[in-house]
Structures are given as structure tokens and as C-alpha cells.
Amino acid sequence: MNQNLADANEKVYLDYNATTFLEPEVLQAIHNALDTAWGNPSSSYKAGRDAKDIINSARKNVAEMIGCQSSEDIIFTSGGTEANNMVFHTALKYFKEVYPLFENGTTQYSDVGSKCKAHVITSNLEHDSVKLPIEHFVKEGIMDATYVPASKLTGMVNADDIIAAIRPTTCLISVMMANNETGIIQPISEISKRVKLVKRDGKFEVRRILLHTDAAQAIGKIPVNVEDLGVDYLTIVGHKFYGPRIGALYVREPIKTTPVHPMLFGGGQERNLRPGTENTGMIAGLGKAAELVVKHLSSYQTHMREIRDYLETSLENAFRGRIHFNGRFTESQRIPNTCNVSIEGPGLQGYKILEAVKHFVASVGAACHSDHRCEPSHILIAIGTPWDVASNALRLSTGRHTTKRNIDLVIQDLKQAVAILEGKI
């Protein structure tokens, strides 16, 4: 391979599952909004009306991106973490409404137990913005949780296992749409259809179970349609699809059909569901990012898959017999940009390789866990990856503009880093 492939300071970015840069059109939309629509969107003068118009337009774009029938189903938030927390906050409120307690704090369903707690079902693959709120509410003694394990044959949760976990007090099921480390797509539509068929659990009538998916890693990479998915809530994260670091929560006909409760109280913005003066510039950027996804998703998807597949073929050719693709199962699908890979051998832990390379940046897993670099990913362990293999894992995620030349440089850099770590050069 050409040893002069890279300039001394050239860096290839392969961490698009952690964050993306702003597309130029998005940056321009933000600039224009801040420049010309600087007014308070609640104000009646022109600058305020212009800001309101921009927000309404962005809301329509986001709704169209996820196949939402009404833009009123979109609530803007500070990001995915807030959106996810809002769902669990709502689930607790909803539970209190549909499970009235007697004066002594027990439920009318005496067989459930002496204390009636909201029960939620999730997977053992979730992002911390789902996992930690659940753990917090469980610790507070106001929630019970069932963590359905993913199959070690597919990396997916099984809809049968979700159904089997339902209790009379189950009020929410939350399963991510695509995993941030492996890229494995979860069977959300199947889960939704199965859950809606559940009418009774033994002798108990099952109340309506709310359905939520965090689609942070799916949007902008594969089609996302809330009607096909059948969910009540869907989390949207702008900086995962070349937008700004804000987000949104889809709620199916909020209040009218699906409960939603604010965590904040203030000026009444977002129909009193998420008050606070709207961040017009960032909302404009989110709307533009959504518009780009609507227009170009097919080409984005095709390009990212081509480059990811080229990356995986190049890895196999460069490290024959030593490559282990984590989460690449024949019976499941992945989002088109994600490659989780281990180069087998002692002393080749993922973090050591990333410290040794000079011409690309990536991660060993979720960016939120980057400080635990010596511990293998619990996600990889959960899907059956051996401990030593998981310890060597690299998460390489390609983007819309990654090229084959970029990949050639990454392979060259990896080969040199591995040789150095093995004491061969």
C-alpha cells in the first residue's frame, strides 16, 4: 500500500454514531434564523412572527421525516435524554391515573402485591438515557422493571419474551430502534403488533400499554415511519443526522389519544408540554436536517452501506483470520453505517489501538462510556461476545461523506498500529 497515502495531519472521522457535523445547509438555516428571526416566537411583531413561522415549518419537516400524520405530534426538546426522561415521567403519571389505589396504598388487583408499582419492560441493550431513569425510579421504589435479554443468536430482543414479561401493572414498553454500538435493528413493529393483541394476562384485564422507541441511531440511516412502527412515542436526536444538538419527542395525538406530562412548568410553549422560550435557531437547523433526510435518505443509505461493506472487506483482507465482527448475525439486520470489530490478539484492546493510530478517530463503544475504556462493552457481552474479544472491540461508524480512500487510510493506519503494539516495528 502507498506509504504516502496520508498527509501528516490528516484525520478520518469514523465516529458518526457518537455525533455528526452540521451539513452546510443546516448551518446556513441556523444562521439565517438567528439573523432574521431573532424575535420571541410568542411576540406579535414581525420578528416574532417570523420566528414562529420557522418553528412551524421545522415541525412539519420533522413530522414528515418520521411519517407522522400531524406536525402537532412533535414536541421539541433539548435532546434525546430529555425526550426519553419525559416518556418515563409520563408513564408514572399515566400509571397513577389508570390504577387507582385504595386508601391504604394497595391496588384493587390484590394478587399483584401489597404495593402497586408501575411496571416497565425494556431490553438489556438500552442507552443510559433509558437505562438510568428506570434505575432511578426503581431505586425510589415507585417502579418495577423487567430487562428482556437480547438473543445471543441474533442480537435482537424476541417479541415472545416481551409478551411473556407483561404483568397486570405493565404500563410502558421501551426498546431502542437500532443499537448504538452494534447497529442491530430491533423488531419494533412486531413488538407493537403483538402487544396490541394482548387483552388479558391470565385472569387480569391488561390496560393499555404505552410503546416507546428511541430512534436516535436509526433516523437518517434507514426509513423511520411511526405508522409502520405502531409506537406511541419516538425519540429524535438532531446531532445524529447532521443537525444541531437538540431533539424532539413524537407523541401520537398528545393528550387526546396518548398521555404526555410536562417535566417543566413555565410560559406555556409547546402547548404547555415543554415550556421555555423556543430555541429558534437550533429548531430551524433541526428542520433543515429533517428536510435533507426526506430528500436524500435513499442515497445516504446506499452510500453508507457501500462504504461500510468496503471497510469490512478491507479489514478481512488486511487481518486474515484475526477479525471478529461483533453483532454481524445472519438473522438480523444492521443500520448501514456501523461496524463493530475486534482484531484478535493479546495487547490489542480497543482503547490501546485508538491511542496508537495517527490518522483516524473512532470509539470503543458509546461516547457516554468513553471513560470506562478498560471494561468491555456490556452490550457486546449481552449478545454473547466473549470477554477477550469484546475487550478488543472498535466501533467504526461511517458517514454520508466517507470515501473509499478514507477507508484505505484507516486500514493502513490500523496495520501500523497493530504492528507497533505487537512489537513488530
C-alpha positions in Angstrom: 0.0 0.0 0.0 1.2 3.5 -0.7 3.0 4.7 2.4 2.4 8.4 1.4 -1.4 7.9 1.4 -1.9 10.4 4.2 -0.8 13.9 5.0 0.9 14.0 8.4 -2.1 15.8 10.0 -4.9 14.1 8.1 -7.6 12.5 10.3 -10.5 10.4 9.1 -13.6 10.6 11.3 -15.3 7.3 11.9 -17.4 8.0 15.0 -20.7 9.2 13.3 -22.7 7.2 15.8 -21.4 9.5 18.5 -22.2 12.7 16.7 -22.2 14.2 13.2 -21.1 17.6 12.0 -23.6 20.1 10.7 -24.4 19.9 7.0 -23.7 23.3 5.3 -27.4 23.8 4.6 -28.2 23.2 8.3 -25.6 25.7 9.4 -27.0 28.2 6.9 -30.5 27.7 8.2 -29.4 28.3 11.8 -27.5 31.4 10.8 -30.5 32.8 8.8 -32.9 32.1 11.7 -30.7 33.8 14.2 -30.1 36.8 11.8 -33.6 37.5 10.6 -36.0 35.8 13.0 -34.4 36.8 16.3 -37.7 37.8 17.9 -39.5 35.9 20.6 -41.8 33.4 18.9 -44.6 34.4 21.3 -44.5 38.0 20.2 -46.9 39.5 17.7 -44.4 41.8 15.8 -42.7 40.7 12.6 -39.5 39.3 14.1 -41.6 37.2 16.5 -44.0 36.0 13.7 -41.0 35.1 11.5 -39.6 33.0 14.3 -42.9 31.3 14.8 -43.2 30.5 11.1 -39.7 29.0 11.1 -40.6 26.8 14.1 -43.9 25.7 12.5 -42.0 24.8 9.2 -39.4 22.8 11.1 -42.1 21.0 13.0 -43.7 19.9 9.7 -40.3 18.8 8.3 -39.6 16.6 11.4 -43.1 15.1 11.2 -42.7 14.3 7.5 -39.3 12.7 8.2 -40.9 10.1 10.5 -44.1 9.6 8.6 -46.1 11.4 11.2 -49.6 12.5 10.1 -49.8 15.7 12.2 -47.0 18.1 13.0 -48.8 18.7 16.3 -47.4 15.3 17.4 -43.9 16.8 17.5 -42.6 18.3 20.8 -39.2 20.0 20.6 -36.8 19.2 23.5 -33.2 19.9 24.4 -32.2 16.5 23.1 -32.7 12.7 23.3 -32.1 12.5 27.1 -34.9 14.9 27.9 -37.2 13.2 25.5 -36.6 9.8 27.0 -36.9 11.0 30.5 -40.2 12.7 29.6 -41.6 9.3 28.4 -40.8 7.6 31.8 -42.1 10.6 33.7 -45.3 10.3 31.7 -45.5 6.6 32.3 -45.5 7.1 36.0 -48.3 9.7 35.8 -50.3 7.5 33.5 -50.0 4.5 35.8 -51.4 6.5 38.7 -54.3 7.5 36.5 -55.3 4.0 35.3 -54.5 2.1 38.5 -56.5 3.9 41.3 -55.3 2.9 44.8 -57.3 2.3 47.9 -56.7 4.5 50.9 -54.1 2.1 52.3 -52.0 2.3 49.2 -52.8 -1.1 47.8 -54.3 -1.8 44.4 -57.7 -3.2 43.5 -55.7 -6.0 41.9 -54.9 -7.7 45.2 -53.0 -10.6 43.6 -50.4 -8.1 42.2 -48.9 -7.5 45.6 -49.3 -5.3 48.6 -47.8 -2.3 46.8 -48.8 -1.4 43.3 -45.9 0.0 41.3 -45.7 1.0 37.6 -44.1 -1.9 35.7 -42.0 -1.1 32.6 -40.4 -3.5 30.1 -37.2 -2.7 28.3 -34.1 -4.5 26.9 -30.6 -5.1 28.2 -29.3 -3.1 25.2 -30.5 0.4 26.0 -28.7 3.7 26.1 -28.1 5.2 29.5 -30.8 7.9 28.8 -33.3 5.0 29.1 -31.5 2.7 31.5 -30.6 5.2 34.2 -34.1 6.8 34.5 -35.5 3.4 35.0 -32.8 2.5 37.6 -33.6 5.8 39.4 -37.3 5.2 39.6 -36.7 1.6 40.7 -34.4 2.8 43.5 -37.0 5.3 44.5 -39.5 2.5 45.0 -42.0 3.7 42.5 -41.3 1.5 39.5 -40.6 -2.2 38.7 -38.6 -3.1 35.6 -38.0 -6.2 33.5 -34.9 -6.2 31.3 -35.6 -8.6 28.5 -32.2 -10.1 27.3 -31.3 -9.9 23.6 -30.8 -13.2 21.8 -27.2 -14.3 21.6 -28.0 -15.7 18.1 -29.4 -12.6 16.6 -28.6 -9.6 18.9 -32.3 -8.8 18.9 -34.9 -8.9 21.6 -37.5 -11.5 21.0 -41.1 -10.3 20.8 -42.2 -13.5 22.5 -40.0 -12.6 25.5 -41.5 -9.1 25.6 -45.0 -10.5 25.7 -44.1 -13.1 28.4 -42.8 -10.2 30.6 -46.2 -8.4 30.6 -47.9 -8.1 34.0 -51.2 -6.6 35.0 -49.3 -3.4 36.1 -47.2 -3.1 32.9 -47.7 0.5 31.6 -44.8 1.0 29.2 -42.5 -0.9 26.9 -39.4 0.9 25.7 -37.0 -0.8 23.2 -34.5 1.1 21.1 -34.9 1.0 17.3 -31.3 0.4 16.5 -28.4 -0.2 18.8 -25.7 2.5 19.0 -22.8 0.0 19.3 -23.7 -2.9 17.0 -26.2 -1.2 14.7 -28.6 -4.1 15.1 -32.2 -3.1 14.3 -34.8 -4.2 16.8 -38.2 -5.7 15.8 -40.2 -2.7 17.0 -43.1 -3.2 14.5 -43.5 -6.8 15.5 -43.4 -6.0 19.2 -46.1 -3.3 18.7 -48.4 -5.6 16.8 -48.0 -8.4 19.4 -48.6 -6.1 22.4 -51.8 -4.6 20.9 -53.2 -8.2 20.6 -52.8 -8.7 24.4 -56.1 -8.3 26.1 -55.8 -10.4 29.1 -52.9 -11.7 31.2 -54.2 -14.8 33.0 -57.3 -13.6 34.8 -56.4 -9.9 34.6 -57.5 -7.5 32.0 -54.5 -5.7 30.7 -54.8 -2.0 30.5 -53.3 0.0 27.5 -49.6 -0.5 27.4 -47.7 2.5 26.1 -45.0 1.8 23.5 -41.8 3.9 23.1 -38.7 3.6 20.9 -35.5 5.6 20.9 -34.8 6.1 17.2 -31.6 8.2 17.7 -29.4 5.8 15.7 -31.9 4.9 13.0 -33.0 8.3 11.7 -31.1 9.4 8.7 -29.8 5.9 8.1 -32.9 3.8 7.5 -36.6 4.6 6.9 -38.4 5.5 10.1 -42.2 5.6 10.0 -44.2 5.8 13.2 -47.3 4.3 11.5 -45.4 1.3 10.4 -43.7 1.0 13.8 -47.0 1.4 15.7 -45.4 3.3 18.6 -46.9 5.9 20.9 -43.6 7.7 21.4 -40.5 8.1 19.4 -37.3 9.9 20.3 -35.5 12.1 17.8 -31.9 13.3 18.2 -30.7 16.0 15.9 -26.9 15.6 16.2 -27.1 12.0 15.0 -28.3 13.1 11.5 -26.2 16.2 10.8 -28.4 18.5 12.8 -27.8 20.6 15.9 -27.8 19.2 19.5 -31.4 19.5 20.2 -34.1 16.8 19.8 -37.8 16.1 19.7 -40.3 13.7 21.0 -43.1 12.2 18.8 -46.3 11.6 20.7 -49.2 10.0 19.0 -52.0 12.7 19.3 -50.7 14.1 22.5 -53.2 14.3 25.4 -56.1 13.5 23.1 -55.0 9.9 22.4 -51.7 9.4 24.2 -50.8 10.8 27.6 -47.9 13.2 27.9 -47.0 15.1 31.1 -44.5 18.0 31.3 -41.5 17.9 33.5 -41.2 21.7 33.5 -43.6 24.5 34.1 -43.4 28.0 32.7 -44.5 30.1 29.8 -46.7 27.7 28.0 -44.6 27.0 24.9 -45.0 23.7 23.1 -48.7 23.6 24.2 -47.6 23.7 27.9 -45.8 20.3 27.4 -42.3 21.7 27.2 -42.3 25.3 28.3 -39.4 27.7 27.8 -38.8 30.3 25.0 -38.1 28.3 21.9 -34.5 28.0 20.5 -35.4 29.2 17.1 -32.0 28.8 15.5 -31.5 25.3 16.6 -35.1 24.3 15.7 -34.5 25.8 12.2 -31.4 23.6 11.9 -33.3 20.5 13.0 -36.0 21.2 10.5 -33.4 21.6 7.7 -31.6 18.4 8.7 -35.0 16.6 8.6 -35.7 18.0 5.2 -32.4 16.7 3.9 -33.2 13.2 5.2 -36.6 13.3 3.5 -35.0 14.3 0.2 -31.9 12.1 0.2 -32.3 9.2 2.6 -32.1 6.6 -0.2 -28.7 7.9 -1.5 -27.4 8.3 2.1 -28.3 4.7 2.9 -26.8 3.3 -0.3 -23.6 5.2 0.2 -23.1 4.4 3.8 -23.7 0.7 3.2 -21.3 0.6 0.3 -18.5 2.2 2.4 -19.2 0.1 5.5 -19.1 -3.1 3.4 -15.9 -1.9 1.8 -14.5 -1.3 5.3 -15.4 -4.8 6.4 -14.0 -6.5 3.4 -10.8 -4.4 3.7 -10.4 -5.4 7.4 -10.8 -9.1 6.5 -8.2 -8.8 3.8 -5.7 -6.9 6.0 -6.0 -9.1 9.1 -6.8 -12.5 7.7 -8.2 -14.9 10.3 -7.9 -12.3 13.1 -11.1 -10.3 12.6 -14.3 -10.8 14.6 -17.3 -8.7 13.6 -19.4 -8.2 16.7 -23.1 -8.2 16.1 -23.0 -9.3 12.5 -25.6 -12.0 12.6 -27.2 -13.7 9.6 -30.7 -13.5 11.1 -30.7 -9.8 11.9 -30.1 -6.5 10.1 -27.9 -3.6 10.9 -28.1 0.1 10.1 -25.9 0.7 7.1 -23.0 2.6 8.6 -22.0 0.6 11.7 -19.1 -1.9 12.0 -18.2 -3.2 15.4 -15.0 -5.2 15.0 -12.3 -6.8 17.1 -8.8 -7.6 16.0 -7.9 -10.7 17.9 -4.7 -11.0 19.9 -3.2 -10.1 23.2 -2.5 -6.5 23.9 -4.8 -5.3 21.2 -7.6 -3.8 23.4 -9.7 -1.3 21.5 -8.5 1.7 23.6 -4.9 0.8 23.0 -5.4 0.7 19.3 -7.1 4.1 19.3 -4.2 5.5 21.3 -1.7 4.1 18.7 -3.4 5.2 15.5 -2.5 8.5 13.9 -4.9 9.1 11.1 -8.4 8.3 12.2 -10.7 8.7 15.2 -13.3 6.3 16.4 -14.5 4.8 19.7 -14.7 1.6 21.6 -18.5 2.0 22.2 -20.9 4.6 23.3 -19.3 8.0 23.7 -21.1 8.3 27.1 -18.9 5.4 28.3 -15.6 6.6 26.9 -14.1 7.0 30.4 -14.5 3.2 31.2 -12.0 2.3 28.5 -10.7 -0.8 30.2 -14.1 -2.5 30.5 -15.6 -4.4 27.6 -19.0 -3.1 26.4 -21.9 -4.6 28.3 -23.8 -4.5 25.1 -21.3 -6.9 23.4 -21.3 -9.2 26.4 -25.1 -9.2 26.4 -25.2 -10.5 22.8 -22.7 -13.3 23.5 -19.3 -11.8 22.5 -16.5 -13.4 24.5 -14.9 -11.2 27.1 -11.5 -11.1 25.4 -13.0 -10.4 22.0 -15.2 -7.6 23.4 -12.2 -6.0 25.1 -10.6 -5.6 21.7 -13.7 -4.0 20.1 -13.7 -0.9 18.0 -16.9 0.8 16.9 -16.3 2.2 13.4 -19.2 4.2 12.1 -19.1 5.7 8.6 -20.9 8.9 7.4 -22.5 10.4 4.4 -19.2 11.7 3.0 -16.8 8.9 4.0 -14.9 7.7 1.0 -13.1 4.5 0.0 -9.8 6.5 0.1 -10.6 7.3 3.7 -11.1 3.6 4.4 -7.8 2.8 2.7 -6.0 5.2 5.0 -7.8 3.8 8.1 -6.7 0.2 7.1 -3.1 1.4 6.6 -3.1 3.2 10.0 -4.6 0.1 11.7 -2.0 -2.2 10.3 0.8 0.0 11.5 -0.7 0.5 15.0 -1.2 -3.3 15.4 2.4 -3.9 14.3 3.6 -1.4 16.9 1.6 -2.9 19.7 2.8 -6.3 18.9 6.4 -5.1 18.8 7.0 -5.9 15.2 8.1 -2.4 14.3 
